Amino acid sequence: MGTDRTRVLIDAGLSRREVESRLFAIGEDPANLDAILVTHEHSDHVSGLGVLSRKYKKPIYLTHLTETAIDWEGIASARQTFQAGTGFTIGDLDIGSFTIPHDAIDPVGYVLRSQGLSCAVVTDLGYMPDSIKMHLRGVDALLLESNHNLEMLKVGPYPWSIKQRIMGRKGHLSNDAAFEFITNDMDSSVSTLILGHLSEHNNYPTLVQQMAEQALGQRGLKPRLHVAEPGVASCAFEY
Protein backbone atom coordinates (compact mmCIF):
# COMPACT_ATOMS: atom_id res chain seq x y z
CA MET A 1 0.00 0.00 0.00
CA GLY A 2 2.99 2.30 -0.35
CA THR A 3 5.64 3.52 2.04
CA ASP A 4 3.27 5.92 3.81
CA ARG A 5 0.74 3.24 4.77
CA THR A 6 -0.73 3.24 8.26
CA ARG A 7 0.63 0.66 10.70
CA VAL A 8 -1.24 -0.58 13.79
CA LEU A 9 -0.46 -3.23 16.39
CA ILE A 10 -3.44 -5.22 17.67
CA ASP A 11 -2.91 -6.06 21.35
CA ALA A 12 0.38 -5.98 23.24
CA GLY A 13 0.69 -9.17 25.24
CA LEU A 14 4.35 -9.76 24.37
CA SER A 15 7.39 -8.12 25.87
CA ARG A 16 8.83 -5.07 24.16
CA ARG A 17 11.80 -7.11 22.92
CA GLU A 18 9.51 -9.78 21.45
CA VAL A 19 7.37 -7.19 19.68
CA GLU A 20 10.46 -5.45 18.32
CA SER A 21 12.00 -8.73 17.20
CA ARG A 22 8.91 -9.85 15.33
CA LEU A 23 8.37 -6.51 13.66
CA PHE A 24 12.01 -6.17 12.63
CA ALA A 25 11.86 -9.73 11.22
CA ILE A 26 9.22 -8.63 8.70
CA GLY A 27 10.97 -5.38 7.88
CA GLU A 28 8.93 -3.09 10.10
CA ASP A 29 10.26 -0.61 12.63
CA PRO A 30 8.07 -0.35 15.76
CA ALA A 31 8.87 3.36 15.83
CA ASN A 32 6.74 3.66 12.69
CA LEU A 33 3.61 2.28 14.35
CA ASP A 34 0.69 4.69 14.30
CA ALA A 35 -1.37 3.11 17.08
CA ILE A 36 -2.05 0.11 19.29
CA LEU A 37 -5.54 -1.41 19.24
CA VAL A 38 -6.68 -3.37 22.29
CA THR A 39 -9.29 -6.13 22.06
CA HIS A 40 -9.76 -6.69 25.82
CA GLU A 41 -8.03 -6.34 29.16
CA HIS A 42 -6.71 -9.87 29.82
CA SER A 43 -3.00 -9.93 30.62
CA ASP A 44 -1.99 -12.01 27.61
CA HIS A 45 -3.24 -9.12 25.47
CA VAL A 46 -2.09 -6.03 27.39
CA SER A 47 0.89 -6.95 29.60
CA GLY A 48 3.33 -5.26 27.21
CA LEU A 49 1.48 -1.94 26.98
CA GLY A 50 3.56 -0.27 29.67
CA VAL A 51 7.03 -0.87 28.24
CA LEU A 52 5.91 -0.27 24.66
CA SER A 53 4.18 2.98 25.54
CA ARG A 54 7.12 4.32 27.52
CA LYS A 55 9.50 3.80 24.62
CA TYR A 56 7.31 4.59 21.62
CA LYS A 57 4.39 6.61 23.05
CA LYS A 58 1.88 5.45 20.46
CA PRO A 59 -1.82 6.16 21.05
CA ILE A 60 -3.87 3.28 22.43
CA TYR A 61 -7.39 2.64 21.09
CA LEU A 62 -9.85 0.64 23.20
CA THR A 63 -13.46 0.69 24.34
CA HIS A 64 -14.66 2.93 27.15
CA LEU A 65 -15.33 -0.03 29.44
CA THR A 66 -12.06 -1.80 28.67
CA GLU A 67 -10.21 1.36 29.65
CA THR A 68 -11.71 1.13 33.14
CA ALA A 69 -10.45 -2.45 33.59
CA ILE A 70 -6.74 -1.73 32.96
CA ASP A 71 -4.21 -0.43 35.47
CA TRP A 72 -2.72 2.58 33.68
CA GLU A 73 0.11 3.22 36.13
CA GLY A 74 3.36 3.42 34.19
CA ILE A 75 1.64 3.62 30.79
CA ALA A 76 2.65 6.83 29.05
CA SER A 77 0.60 6.79 25.85
CA ALA A 78 -2.51 8.81 25.15
CA ARG A 79 -5.74 6.83 25.08
CA GLN A 80 -8.53 7.04 22.51
CA THR A 81 -11.74 5.33 23.58
CA PHE A 82 -14.75 4.29 21.53
CA GLN A 83 -18.05 2.49 21.92
CA ALA A 84 -17.99 -1.21 21.00
CA GLY A 85 -19.67 -1.67 17.63
CA THR A 86 -18.62 1.71 16.26
CA GLY A 87 -15.89 2.60 13.78
CA PHE A 88 -13.05 5.10 13.58
CA THR A 89 -10.22 6.08 11.27
CA ILE A 90 -6.44 6.02 11.78
CA GLY A 91 -4.53 7.37 8.81
CA ASP A 92 -5.65 5.43 5.73
CA LEU A 93 -7.29 2.67 7.80
CA ASP A 94 -11.03 2.55 8.39
CA ILE A 95 -11.51 0.37 11.47
CA GLY A 96 -14.74 -1.25 12.53
CA SER A 97 -15.25 -2.90 15.91
CA PHE A 98 -17.73 -5.56 16.95
CA THR A 99 -18.60 -7.25 20.24
CA ILE A 100 -17.34 -10.79 20.84
CA PRO A 101 -18.53 -13.33 23.46
CA HIS A 102 -15.66 -13.61 25.94
CA ASP A 103 -15.29 -13.33 29.71
CA ALA A 104 -13.88 -9.81 29.65
CA ILE A 105 -15.63 -6.53 30.45
CA ASP A 106 -16.17 -5.35 26.84
CA PRO A 107 -14.21 -7.48 24.34
CA VAL A 108 -14.15 -6.63 20.64
CA GLY A 109 -12.88 -7.90 17.32
CA TYR A 110 -11.80 -5.65 14.45
CA VAL A 111 -12.21 -5.30 10.71
CA LEU A 112 -9.61 -3.05 9.08
CA ARG A 113 -10.21 -1.63 5.60
CA SER A 114 -7.92 0.31 3.27
CA GLN A 115 -7.66 0.82 -0.48
CA GLY A 116 -10.33 -1.77 -1.27
CA LEU A 117 -8.90 -4.50 0.96
CA SER A 118 -10.11 -5.71 4.35
CA CYS A 119 -8.75 -7.82 7.18
CA ALA A 120 -10.61 -9.18 10.22
CA VAL A 121 -9.18 -10.24 13.58
CA VAL A 122 -11.43 -12.58 15.58
CA THR A 123 -9.97 -14.37 18.60
CA ASP A 124 -10.99 -15.01 22.21
CA LEU A 125 -14.62 -15.93 21.67
CA GLY A 126 -16.62 -18.81 23.07
CA TYR A 127 -18.81 -19.32 20.01
CA MET A 128 -19.54 -17.74 16.64
CA PRO A 129 -22.81 -15.75 16.78
CA ASP A 130 -24.63 -14.58 13.66
CA SER A 131 -23.66 -10.97 14.40
CA ILE A 132 -19.95 -11.78 13.97
CA LYS A 133 -20.61 -13.81 10.82
CA MET A 134 -22.24 -10.69 9.40
CA HIS A 135 -19.20 -8.54 10.19
CA LEU A 136 -16.90 -11.04 8.45
CA ARG A 137 -18.74 -10.97 5.13
CA GLY A 138 -16.61 -9.79 2.26
CA VAL A 139 -13.27 -9.70 4.08
CA ASP A 140 -10.12 -10.57 2.15
CA ALA A 141 -8.00 -11.81 5.08
CA LEU A 142 -9.21 -13.44 8.28
CA LEU A 143 -7.36 -14.23 11.50
CA LEU A 144 -9.62 -16.71 13.29
CA GLU A 145 -9.19 -18.44 16.63
CA SER A 146 -8.80 -22.22 16.66
CA ASN A 147 -7.85 -22.56 20.29
CA HIS A 148 -8.24 -26.15 21.42
CA ASN A 149 -9.08 -29.73 20.65
CA LEU A 150 -12.00 -30.52 22.94
CA GLU A 151 -10.84 -34.01 23.93
CA MET A 152 -7.30 -32.82 24.66
CA LEU A 153 -8.71 -30.06 26.85
CA LYS A 154 -10.94 -32.46 28.79
CA VAL A 155 -8.07 -34.83 29.69
CA GLY A 156 -5.39 -32.14 29.92
CA PRO A 157 -3.61 -30.63 32.94
CA TYR A 158 -5.86 -27.63 33.62
CA PRO A 159 -8.11 -27.51 36.70
CA TRP A 160 -11.73 -28.32 35.94
CA SER A 161 -12.80 -24.73 36.60
CA ILE A 162 -10.43 -23.49 33.87
CA LYS A 163 -11.61 -26.19 31.49
CA GLN A 164 -15.21 -25.11 32.05
CA ARG A 165 -14.25 -21.50 31.38
CA ILE A 166 -12.49 -22.35 28.11
CA MET A 167 -15.36 -24.56 26.92
CA GLY A 168 -18.04 -22.04 27.88
CA ARG A 169 -19.89 -19.61 25.64
CA LYS A 170 -17.58 -16.84 26.82
CA GLY A 171 -14.40 -18.89 26.55
CA HIS A 172 -12.37 -19.84 23.49
CA LEU A 173 -13.27 -21.20 20.08
CA SER A 174 -12.57 -24.91 19.68
CA ASN A 175 -11.21 -26.50 16.52
CA ASP A 176 -14.62 -28.02 15.84
CA ALA A 177 -16.39 -24.66 16.16
CA ALA A 178 -13.84 -22.89 13.96
CA PHE A 179 -14.13 -25.48 11.22
CA GLU A 180 -17.90 -25.57 11.42
CA PHE A 181 -17.76 -21.86 10.60
CA ILE A 182 -15.31 -22.46 7.75
CA THR A 183 -17.44 -25.29 6.35
CA ASN A 184 -20.81 -23.56 6.58
CA ASP A 185 -20.38 -19.81 6.81
CA MET A 186 -16.98 -18.42 5.86
CA ASP A 187 -17.29 -16.05 2.92
CA SER A 188 -15.63 -17.20 -0.29
CA SER A 189 -14.07 -13.72 -0.46
CA VAL A 190 -11.42 -14.85 2.09
CA SER A 191 -8.17 -15.27 0.18
CA THR A 192 -5.93 -15.51 3.26
CA LEU A 193 -7.00 -17.57 6.27
CA ILE A 194 -4.83 -17.48 9.39
CA LEU A 195 -5.77 -19.78 12.26
CA GLY A 196 -4.36 -18.57 15.56
CA HIS A 197 -4.51 -18.32 19.33
CA LEU A 198 -3.75 -22.05 19.55
CA SER A 199 -3.38 -23.51 23.02
CA GLU A 200 0.11 -24.78 23.76
CA HIS A 201 -1.28 -27.62 25.90
CA ASN A 202 -4.57 -28.52 24.23
CA ASN A 203 -3.92 -28.41 20.51
CA TYR A 204 -1.53 -29.40 17.74
CA PRO A 205 -0.75 -27.13 14.77
CA THR A 206 -0.65 -30.17 12.48
CA LEU A 207 -4.16 -31.14 13.60
CA VAL A 208 -5.45 -27.62 12.94
CA GLN A 209 -3.81 -27.66 9.49
CA GLN A 210 -5.39 -31.02 8.59
CA MET A 211 -8.85 -30.05 9.80
CA ALA A 212 -8.70 -26.71 7.98
CA GLU A 213 -7.65 -28.33 4.72
CA GLN A 214 -10.53 -30.77 5.04
CA ALA A 215 -13.06 -28.03 5.79
CA LEU A 216 -11.83 -25.89 2.90
CA GLY A 217 -11.84 -28.90 0.58
CA GLN A 218 -15.49 -29.54 1.35
CA ARG A 219 -16.23 -26.00 0.18
CA GLY A 220 -13.93 -26.13 -2.81
CA LEU A 221 -12.08 -23.09 -1.45
CA LYS A 222 -8.34 -22.55 -1.82
CA PRO A 223 -7.29 -19.51 0.22
CA ARG A 224 -3.72 -19.01 1.37
CA LEU A 225 -3.77 -20.99 4.63
CA HIS A 226 -1.48 -20.40 7.60
CA VAL A 227 -1.53 -21.87 11.11
CA ALA A 228 0.06 -19.49 13.60
CA GLU A 229 1.97 -21.67 16.06
CA PRO A 230 2.30 -20.57 19.70
CA GLY A 231 5.52 -18.66 20.34
CA VAL A 232 6.50 -18.60 16.65
CA ALA A 233 6.48 -15.44 14.56
CA SER A 234 4.43 -15.68 11.38
CA CYS A 235 5.51 -14.36 8.03
CA ALA A 236 4.19 -11.13 6.55
CA PHE A 237 1.10 -11.40 4.36
CA GLU A 238 1.11 -9.01 1.42
CA TYR A 239 -1.50 -7.99 -1.13
C-alpha positions in Angstrom: 0.0 0.0 0.0 3.0 2.3 -0.3 5.6 3.5 2.0 3.3 5.9 3.8 0.7 3.2 4.8 -0.7 3.2 8.3 0.6 0.7 10.7 -1.2 -0.6 13.8 -0.5 -3.2 16.4 -3.4 -5.2 17.7 -2.9 -6.1 21.3 0.4 -6.0 23.2 0.7 -9.2 25.2 4.3 -9.8 24.4 7.4 -8.1 25.9 8.8 -5.1 24.2 11.8 -7.1 22.9 9.5 -9.8 21.5 7.4 -7.2 19.7 10.5 -5.4 18.3 12.0 -8.7 17.2 8.9 -9.8 15.3 8.4 -6.5 13.7 12.0 -6.2 12.6 11.9 -9.7 11.2 9.2 -8.6 8.7 11.0 -5.4 7.9 8.9 -3.1 10.1 10.3 -0.6 12.6 8.1 -0.3 15.8 8.9 3.4 15.8 6.7 3.7 12.7 3.6 2.3 14.3 0.7 4.7 14.3 -1.4 3.1 17.1 -2.1 0.1 19.3 -5.5 -1.4 19.2 -6.7 -3.4 22.3 -9.3 -6.1 22.1 -9.8 -6.7 25.8 -8.0 -6.3 29.2 -6.7 -9.9 29.8 -3.0 -9.9 30.6 -2.0 -12.0 27.6 -3.2 -9.1 25.5 -2.1 -6.0 27.4 0.9 -7.0 29.6 3.3 -5.3 27.2 1.5 -1.9 27.0 3.6 -0.3 29.7 7.0 -0.9 28.2 5.9 -0.3 24.7 4.2 3.0 25.5 7.1 4.3 27.5 9.5 3.8 24.6 7.3 4.6 21.6 4.4 6.6 23.0 1.9 5.4 20.5 -1.8 6.2 21.0 -3.9 3.3 22.4 -7.4 2.6 21.1 -9.9 0.6 23.2 -13.5 0.7 24.3 -14.7 2.9 27.1 -15.3 0.0 29.4 -12.1 -1.8 28.7 -10.2 1.4 29.7 -11.7 1.1 33.1 -10.4 -2.5 33.6 -6.7 -1.7 33.0 -4.2 -0.4 35.5 -2.7 2.6 33.7 0.1 3.2 36.1 3.4 3.4 34.2 1.6 3.6 30.8 2.6 6.8 29.0 0.6 6.8 25.8 -2.5 8.8 25.1 -5.7 6.8 25.1 -8.5 7.0 22.5 -11.7 5.3 23.6 -14.7 4.3 21.5 -18.0 2.5 21.9 -18.0 -1.2 21.0 -19.7 -1.7 17.6 -18.6 1.7 16.3 -15.9 2.6 13.8 -13.1 5.1 13.6 -10.2 6.1 11.3 -6.4 6.0 11.8 -4.5 7.4 8.8 -5.6 5.4 5.7 -7.3 2.7 7.8 -11.0 2.5 8.4 -11.5 0.4 11.5 -14.7 -1.2 12.5 -15.3 -2.9 15.9 -17.7 -5.6 17.0 -18.6 -7.2 20.2 -17.3 -10.8 20.8 -18.5 -13.3 23.5 -15.7 -13.6 25.9 -15.3 -13.3 29.7 -13.9 -9.8 29.6 -15.6 -6.5 30.5 -16.2 -5.4 26.8 -14.2 -7.5 24.3 -14.1 -6.6 20.6 -12.9 -7.9 17.3 -11.8 -5.6 14.5 -12.2 -5.3 10.7 -9.6 -3.1 9.1 -10.2 -1.6 5.6 -7.9 0.3 3.3 -7.7 0.8 -0.5 -10.3 -1.8 -1.3 -8.9 -4.5 1.0 -10.1 -5.7 4.3 -8.8 -7.8 7.2 -10.6 -9.2 10.2 -9.2 -10.2 13.6 -11.4 -12.6 15.6 -10.0 -14.4 18.6 -11.0 -15.0 22.2 -14.6 -15.9 21.7 -16.6 -18.8 23.1 -18.8 -19.3 20.0 -19.5 -17.7 16.6 -22.8 -15.7 16.8 -24.6 -14.6 13.7 -23.7 -11.0 14.4 -20.0 -11.8 14.0 -20.6 -13.8 10.8 -22.2 -10.7 9.4 -19.2 -8.5 10.2 -16.9 -11.0 8.4 -18.7 -11.0 5.1 -16.6 -9.8 2.3 -13.3 -9.7 4.1 -10.1 -10.6 2.2 -8.0 -11.8 5.1 -9.2 -13.4 8.3 -7.4 -14.2 11.5 -9.6 -16.7 13.3 -9.2 -18.4 16.6 -8.8 -22.2 16.7 -7.8 -22.6 20.3 -8.2 -26.1 21.4 -9.1 -29.7 20.7 -12.0 -30.5 22.9 -10.8 -34.0 23.9 -7.3 -32.8 24.7 -8.7 -30.1 26.8 -10.9 -32.5 28.8 -8.1 -34.8 29.7 -5.4 -32.1 29.9 -3.6 -30.6 32.9 -5.9 -27.6 33.6 -8.1 -27.5 36.7 -11.7 -28.3 35.9 -12.8 -24.7 36.6 -10.4 -23.5 33.9 -11.6 -26.2 31.5 -15.2 -25.1 32.0 -14.3 -21.5 31.4 -12.5 -22.3 28.1 -15.4 -24.6 26.9 -18.0 -22.0 27.9 -19.9 -19.6 25.6 -17.6 -16.8 26.8 -14.4 -18.9 26.5 -12.4 -19.8 23.5 -13.3 -21.2 20.1 -12.6 -24.9 19.7 -11.2 -26.5 16.5 -14.6 -28.0 15.8 -16.4 -24.7 16.2 -13.8 -22.9 14.0 -14.1 -25.5 11.2 -17.9 -25.6 11.4 -17.8 -21.9 10.6 -15.3 -22.5 7.7 -17.4 -25.3 6.4 -20.8 -23.6 6.6 -20.4 -19.8 6.8 -17.0 -18.4 5.9 -17.3 -16.0 2.9 -15.6 -17.2 -0.3 -14.1 -13.7 -0.5 -11.4 -14.8 2.1 -8.2 -15.3 0.2 -5.9 -15.5 3.3 -7.0 -17.6 6.3 -4.8 -17.5 9.4 -5.8 -19.8 12.3 -4.4 -18.6 15.6 -4.5 -18.3 19.3 -3.8 -22.1 19.6 -3.4 -23.5 23.0 0.1 -24.8 23.8 -1.3 -27.6 25.9 -4.6 -28.5 24.2 -3.9 -28.4 20.5 -1.5 -29.4 17.7 -0.7 -27.1 14.8 -0.7 -30.2 12.5 -4.2 -31.1 13.6 -5.5 -27.6 12.9 -3.8 -27.7 9.5 -5.4 -31.0 8.6 -8.9 -30.0 9.8 -8.7 -26.7 8.0 -7.7 -28.3 4.7 -10.5 -30.8 5.0 -13.1 -28.0 5.8 -11.8 -25.9 2.9 -11.8 -28.9 0.6 -15.5 -29.5 1.3 -16.2 -26.0 0.2 -13.9 -26.1 -2.8 -12.1 -23.1 -1.4 -8.3 -22.5 -1.8 -7.3 -19.5 0.2 -3.7 -19.0 1.4 -3.8 -21.0 4.6 -1.5 -20.4 7.6 -1.5 -21.9 11.1 0.1 -19.5 13.6 2.0 -21.7 16.1 2.3 -20.6 19.7 5.5 -18.7 20.3 6.5 -18.6 16.7 6.5 -15.4 14.6 4.4 -15.7 11.4 5.5 -14.4 8.0 4.2 -11.1 6.5 1.1 -11.4 4.4 1.1 -9.0 1.4 -1.5 -8.0 -1.1 
